[in-house]
Amino acid sequence: MNRYPVWKYVIIVIALVVGGLYALPNFFGEAPAVQVSSVKPLIKVDAGTLSQVESAIRAAGISADLVTLEGSSVKVRLADTDTQLKAKDAIQRALVPDAANPGYVVALNLLSSSPAWLTSLHASPMYLGLDLRGGVHFMLQVDMQAALTKRAESLSGDLRTSLREKNIRHSGINRNGQTIEVRFRDAATLDAAKAVFQDQFADLQTVDAADGAEFKLTAAIKPEAARRVQDQALKQNITTLHNRINELGVAEPVIQQQGLDRIVVQLPGVQDTAKAKDILGRTATLEVRMVDESTEARAAELGNAMVPFGSERYLESNGQAVIVKKQVILTGENLTDAQPGFDSQTQEPTVNLNLDAKGTRIFRDVTRENVGKRMAILLFEKGKGEVVTAPVIRSEIGGGRVQISGRMTTMEANDTALLLRAGSLAAPMEIIEETTIGPSLGAENIAKGFNSVTWGFVAVAVFMCLYYMLFGVFSSIALAFNLLLLVAVLSMLQATLTLPGMAAMALVLGMAIDANVLINERIREELRNGASAQAAIHTGYERAWATIFDSNITTLIAGLALLAFGSGPVRGFAVVHCLGIMTSMFSGVFFSRGLVNFWYGRKNRLKTVSIGTIWRPDTGTAVKAE
């Protein structure tokens, strides 16, 4: 009656082993570290960079606990903060000889102190939020009016092109803030222009009026289109911030929208706030120019002559010089999208660009007139330009779709597309709020949260053991298993634990024990009614399950609502709350019954169970069931 099949005990053992392994890294803590990442996606961090870092710290007489290449960054784990600062200075001198034009970011960070065998199993500790780990918090204000003005400027250029292509003459196009004014000499031309607006410029609403002997057509961005422009600007800025923050190597940054025009950025573990502000405030612009292929330019590429007048010298990612003309053909404002892909004929990695109407016309004319020549795409950052790619124009390119190919790997194509798509901000931003939380305050919060969970567990366990005797011990073991599972699941999901999350963890302990209280009281009730010990255990678990399931589902629904509609600390609370409910149902029912069945299920003639005092209401006496 109360015996588990072997496969159920196997599940319990597997859950115990896996839970223990993946919860273990959280007990090793974190150590000071230095992280080296690339400033520009086209500069790769590879084994050569790793060798340079090792040589730099060896020359400085620094002993590192660990030097490893993880993904696109080199991480150096050190014994203490003093050594961390010395190592940063040594690596900075070796990798960044020119501070005005850095190729790498050398940032202070924290790394897990887990042993290598745990890391090899992909067992990592939970990410700690800003309030537990320390770090910086920024509130950024996006200039939405600048985004709308930029959109109006782009539309005015497209409008000028469309009217020229339709051979519609006008007396002038002027942009006044976010409105566009077009003047016409007669009503017939005005009507033809209005037809163009209706067909090609659905985002604009127009009002026409007589203006002396002429007619004036005033166009403004529709409210729904303006909201769309603002949303796109906000999303592109968030994407750009993600790309920039990756340079800092922050394990779990929080970058989210707040309100209509603000972005919250939280960088847990970042100690170098000046470097964080520098990267967040970075601006980048994209330019397309023709390569100067004259004899003088070719000699200048080799360093044997001066750069010709009207041209400039820039470097590609491989260090090769390219002489490009100063005349700018297109800018990033004309680029609407950039995606990686493959050439349908050669299957080579490519980057596919989409241009707006103005860019399409310019690009078509330029490529038609320069077949066989090279065209360079440059990215400018802090006044420093770099050639992203310089392909040869094979044929005239029209339709606004451009394909860049040649000498690129799949990774390089992805990086280039990302750089072109989100290399610059869609709208200016400014930091309106800045908060720094030191590591010592984070450590204090961790200690307080850990103490609250520990003492909460101890208090619950003592009460259960005193009130329910051996069944209270089973319940306490199940509660500890629930806590282990919860920490393991959070670690496997690489969730971010915040102070509200630790509060949710303490609350889960109280909620999880409810299931065992229901089961124990149900068993007591069956014993009180005269049922045998084995029958009382069986019936108690069976009949309590429906109540446990219903109560946990309703609580889970409330947690999911917090998760769906909450933000920030509320979501941190909701994540731990929801996961804790699911793990408590497994531990409180399945695991605890496994313990009870293992202890009592082997006894065929069980007369009593240790479940505390059973009160008989009919006689008013108490019977100790043990």
N, C-alpha and C positions, 0 to 999 in steps of 0.2 A: 504493500500500500504506500509506504513512504520510502521508496527506494528509487534513486536516479539510475537510468542506464549509463553505461560507461561513456557514451559519446557526450553526454551532458557534462560529466566531470572533465572530459577532455576540453570542452569549450571553456569551462571555468579556469582550468590550468593555463590554456593559451591566452585568455584574457588577462590573467594575472601576470604572466611572463611578459607579454607585449606591453601591458600597462606599466609594469615596473621599468622596463628598458627605456620606454619613451618618456617616462616621468623623471628618470634619473638625471638627465642633463641639467635640470632646473636646480639641482642641489650643488652644482660645482661653481656657480656664480660667473662673473665676468672679470676679465683682466684688461688693463690698458693696452691699446694697440695703435698702430699707425697704418693708415690705408692709403695706397697709391692708386689713383684712377686717372683715366685720360681726360684732358680738358675738352678735346674735340673727338667726335666719334671716328674720325678718319685716322687718328693716332691710336694704334693698338697697344694694349698691355699684354705682353706675351712672356715667353721664357727668357728672352733677352732682358726685358725689364726686371724680371725676378733676379737674374744674375747681377744686374747693376745694383739693385737694392741690397742684396747679400754682401756685395763687395763694399758698399758704402758703410754699412753698419759694422762690418768686420774691420775696416780701416779706422773707424771711430772707437774701436775697442769695446763695442757693445755686444752683450750676449743676449740673443733673442730666444724666447721659449719656442717660438714657431714662426717660420717664414713660408708662406704658401701662396700659390696662384689660384684664386677662386673666381671663376667666371671672367670678368673683365677688369679685375683689380688684384693687386698684390697686398696681402695682409701680413703684418708683423706683430706678433703678440709678445708683450714685454712684462717684466716682473712688477714694475711700479711706475708711478707717474713721472718721477724724475728721469728715469731711463727713457720713458716715452717721449719726453720733450727733447732729450738729446738725440734720440733716433730720428725724430722728425727733422731737426735741423740738419743732421748729416745727410739724410735722404734728399732733403730740399736742395742742398748744395750740389749734390751729385746729379740730380735729374732736372733741376730748373736753374741752369746757369744764368739765364736772362729772366729776371722777375717781371719785366715788362711784357714778355711774350712767353708765358708758361705753356709747356706741353703737357704737364701732369698736375693733378691736384694731390697734394700731400696733406691729409687731414687726420686729426686726432679722432679716435673712435674707441669703441669697446668691443671685445670679442669674447665668446664663450670659452670657459676654461675646461670644457669637457675633454676627456681623454680621446685619443685618436680612434680607438676601437669603437667608441660610441658614435663618433662622427662618421665613421665608415658605414655604419648602419643607417645613416641619414637621421639619426636621433638628435634633434636640436632642442634647445630650451625655448620656452614661450618668449615672444617679443614683449618687452615691457614698454608701457606707454610713457608719455612725457612726465606724468606725475610720479612715477615710480623710478624711472631711470635717469631723470634729469634731461635737460636739453633746451631747445629754444622754441618759442611760439611767436608766429607772425600773423598779423591781420593785414591783408593787402586790399587796397581800394582800386578797382578797375575804372579807368576813365571812359565811361560809356559814350559820352558826347564825342570824344575823339574817335571812337570806333564808328559812330554814325557819320561824322564828318568825312572820315576816310572812305566810307562806303559811298557817300554822295559824290566825292571826288572821282571815284572809280566809275560811277554811273554817268557822270557828266562826260568823261572821256569816251565811254562806250556809246553814249548818245551822239556825240560829235561824229564818231565813225559811222554809225548807222545812217544818220542823215546824209552823210557824204555818199555812202554806197547807194542810197535811194535817190540820189540827185535832188534832194530837197534843200533849197537855198534858205538860209536864215540870216538875220542881221547881227547875230552874235549870241553866244552861250556864256552865261555868267553863273558862277556858283556863289550863293550868298548864304554862308553857314551851311545848313543842311538842306537847303532848297536850291533848285536849279531854275534859272530864268532863261527862256529862249524867245527871241523876237523875230517876227515875220512881217513881211510887207503887205501881204494880202490874205484874205480869208481862205482861199483855195489852198494855199501853201500850209496854212494853219491846220486845215482839216487833214491834209496828207500827213502832217507831222503827228497829229493826234492818233491817226491810224497806226503809225509806227510805235508810238507809246503803248497803244493797246495790245499790239502783237508781240513786241519784244521787251517791254519794260513793265511787267505785271506788278513789280514792287513799288511803282510810282503812281501817285494819284495827282491828277492835273486840274488846274483851274486856269481858264483863259479869260482875257479881258482886253478891251481896246485901250491903247496907250498912244494918244495923239493920232498920228496918221498910220501907226503900226499896230500890230497885235502882239500881246505878250502872253506867253504860256508859262505858268509857274508850276513846277513839279516838286513834290515832296514825298519822302518815303512814307509808305502806309504804316499805320501803327503796328499791324501784325508783322509786317516785314521788318520794322525797327526792332521789335522784340526778338525776331529770329536772328537779326544781325548781332544783337547784344548777347543772346544765348551762345551763338557760334564764337563770338569773341571771348566769352568767359571760358568756354570749353577748350578753345585753342590755347588760351593762357594757362589753363590747368595742365594740358598736355605738355606744353613747353616747360612748365615748372617741374613736372615729373621727370622730363629728360634732363634738366639741369641738376635736380637734386640727386639723381642717380650718380652724378660725379662725386658726391659726398659719401656715397656708400651707406646711406642710412638704411637700416634693416627694414623698417616698417614706417615710412613717413605717412603722415596724415595730410592729405591735400584735398580739400572739399569746399564746395560752394556754400556760402552763407549769405542769405538774402539774395537780392537781385544783382548786386555789383561788387560783392566782396568774396575774397578767397582766404580761407584759414589754412595756414601751413604750420604743422608741428613736426619737429625733427628730434625724436628721442635719441639720446646718447651723443648728440653732437656737442662737442666742447668748444670748437672753434667757431664762435658766433660771427666773427668778422668775415671768415671765409664763406659762411652760409649767406650772409647779406650780400657779399660780392657776387656770388653765383645767382642768387635770386634777382638781383638788379641788372643782370647782364642783358644786353640787347644785341640782336644779330640782324643783318640785312643781306639780301640775296641780290646778285647782279649777274646779267648775261652780257658778255662782251665778245668781240671777235679777237682771235689770236693774230698777232702781227707775225706774218711769215716772210717778211723781207729778209734780204741777205744780212743786213745790219742786226736785225732782231735775232736771227739764228746764231750769229756770232756772240751777241749779248747773252744768249741762253747758256753758252759754253763759258762765259766769263772772259771772252777775248775782246770785247768791245763795249762801248757805252750803250745804254738803252736809248733807242731812237726817240727823237722828239715826238710827243703825242702818244707815247706808249709807257707801260709800267711793267715792272718785273715782280712776279709772284711765284710762290712755290706750290707744287703738288704735295700730296700726303707722303709720297716716296722721296721727297726732297729735290725732285727735278724742277728746274726753273722753267717758267713759261712767260713769254713776253706778250702781254695783251694790250689792246688799244684802250685809251682812256674813255672813249665814247661808250656810254652805257646804252645797250639796246633794250633790255627789259630789266625790271626789278621784281622783287618778291611780291609786290602788290598785284602783279599780273598773273601770279600763279594761284590757281584755285585748289589743286590737289596734286599729290605725288604718291604713287604706289609702286612697290616692287613687282616684277613679273618676269616672264621668259619670252625670248624671241620665238615666234611660231616656226621659223625655218631652221635656225641654228641651235635653238634651245639654250642660248646663252642667257645669263641673268641680265635683266634690263631694269630701268627705272622709267615709268610711264608718267608723264606730266600732263596736266590739264591747264589750259590758259583761258583767261577771260576774253571778251570780244576784242578789246584793244590789243592785248598780247597776241591773240591769234592773227590779226591783220599784220602787225609788225613782224612777227616770226615768219609768216608766209613770205613777206617781201624780202626779208633778210636771207632766208634759206634759198629762195629762188635766185638771188643775185650772187650767192657765195657757195655754190655747189663745189665740193672738193676741198673746201677750206675748213679750218678748225674753228670751233666756237667754244669759249670757256665759260663755265658757270662758277662764280666766285661767291664765297661766304665771308662777310666782314663782321668782325666781332672786336669791340674796343679799338676800332681804327685799324686792326690788323686783318689783312685779306689773305685768303687761302683758296687755291683752285680745287674745287670739289671734283670736277671732271672736265676734260677738254676733248670732246668727240669730234670726228670728221663729219661734215654735212654731206650725206650721200645723195639727197634729192630734195626738191621743194617739199616743205612740210606745211600743210594746211589743216583746217578743221579743228585747230586748237588742241590737238593731241600730239605730244612729242615723246619719242622713245630714245632713251640714252642707253647705249650698250658699248661693250668693248672693254676687255681687261678688268672685269669685275667678278668677284665671287658672289655667291648668294648673300652672304653676310654683309658684304660691302654694298650690294644693291639695297638691302634693307636699311642699312645705316644712312645711305645717301638719300633714300626716299624720306626717311624720318627727319633728316636734317633739313631737306628742302620743304617738307610739309609743316614742320613745327620749329624751324630754326629761329623764328622771330616771334615776338609777341603781337597779337592781333590788336591790342590796345595798350596804352601806357598804364603802369601801375605804380603805386607808391605805398610804402609801409606806414600804416597809421597806428599800429600797435605792436609792441615788441616786449616779450616777457622771457626771462631766462630763469630756468630752474636748475639749481646746482646739483651735482651728484650727491652731496651730503644730505640735502633735503629729500631727494629721491630715496636714498638708503633709509632715512628715518621713516618715510611712508611705507617702504617695504617691511621694515621691522614692525610697525604698528599693524599693518594688514596681516602679516604672518602671525603675530600674537593674537589678533582677534579670531583668526581661523583656528589656531591651536587651542586657545582656551575655550572657545566655543565647542570644539570637538571633545575636549576633556570633560567639560561640564555635562554635555549630553551623554557621553559614555558612562560617567560615574552614576548619573541618575538612572540610566537604563539598567546598569548592572545591579544597583541596589533595589530597584523596583521589580525587575523581571528576572533576576538571578541569572541562570545559565542562558536563558533566551535573550537576556539583555546583553550578555557577552557576545552571542551570535549577532545580535543587532549592531553592536559596536564594531565588530570585525567587518560586517557588511558596509557600515558607514565609512570605515577607513578605506575599504576597497572602492567605494563610490568616489571618495576624494582622490584616490590614486588614478582611477579611470578618467575623472574629469581633467586632472592635470595632464595626463597622457594625451587625451583627445585634443586639448587646447594646444599642446606642443606639436602634435602631428599636423594639425590644421595651420600651424604657425600663426595662431590668433594673437592679438595684442591684448595683454592684460593690463588694465588700468586700476586705479583705486576703487572706482565703482564696481569693477569686475571682482575685486577681492571682497567687496561688501556682498556682492551676489553669491560668491563662494561660501561666505559665512552663513548667508541666508539659506543656501541650498542644504547645508548640514541640518538645519532645523526642519526643513521641508522633507528631506530624504528620510529622516527618522520617523516621520508620520506613517509611512507605509508599514514599518515594523511595529509601531504602536497599534495600528489597526489589526495586523495579523495576530499579535500577542493577545490583544483583548478578545479577538474572535476565538482563539484557542481557549482562553479562560472561560468564555461563555459556554463553549461546548463541554468543557470539563464540569462547569457548574450545573449543566443540564443532565449530567450523568453519563456522558459519552466516554468510551474508553480512551486511553492516552493516544494510541495510534490514530484512532478515528478522529479525535479532536484536532490533532495536528493536520491531518489530511483535509478535514472540513474547514478548518480555520484558514488555511492558505487558499483553498478553492473559493470560498465565499468572500474573502477579503479582496480578492483580485479585481472584481468588478468595481468596487468602491475606489480602490487605488487607481485603477485605470481612468475612471471618470474624473476624479479630482485632479490627476496629473494632466489630463488632456485639456481641461478648462484652464488650468494654470499655464499650460504651454501656449494656448491661444492668446492669453494676455501677454505672454512674453514675445510671441511672434508679432503682435501689434506694436509693442515697444520697438522691436527690431525694424519693422517696416516703416514706421512713422517717426521714430526717434532719431536723434543725431548726437554725435560726440559722446559724452559720458553715458547718456541714456542707452546708446547702442552697445557700449562696452558692458554695461550691466546686463542688457538683454541677451547678449551672446552667451555669457557664462550661465545666466539663468536658464536659458533653453537647453543648453547642453547638459547642465546639472540635472534637470528634470528627466532627460532621457537616460542618463547613466544611473540615476537613482532608481528608476523602474527596473533596470537590469539587476542592480546590486541588492535592492531591497526585497525583491521577490525571488528571482532566479538564483542568485548567489546565496542569500540567507537560507533558502530552503535546501540548497545543496549541503550547507553546513549542518542543518537540522537532520536531514536524511542520513548524512554520513555518521552522525553521532547516535541517533535514535533508531534509524531504519533497520539496523542489524538485529535489534532486540525484538524477538517474536512475542514475548510475553512482557510487554512494558506496562507497568502498573502506575507509575508516577512520572511526572516531568518537572524539571526545575524551572518554574515560570512565576515564582513569587506567590503572594497570598491571594487566595480566591475567596471572595465574600459570597456567602449564601444568603440571599435576601429573605428567604422564607423563614430561616431560623435566626438570622442576625449574627451568625457565627462565622469565623474565618477559618479556612482550611489551607494549610501550607502545602501546595502541590509540589512535592519533591520526594 
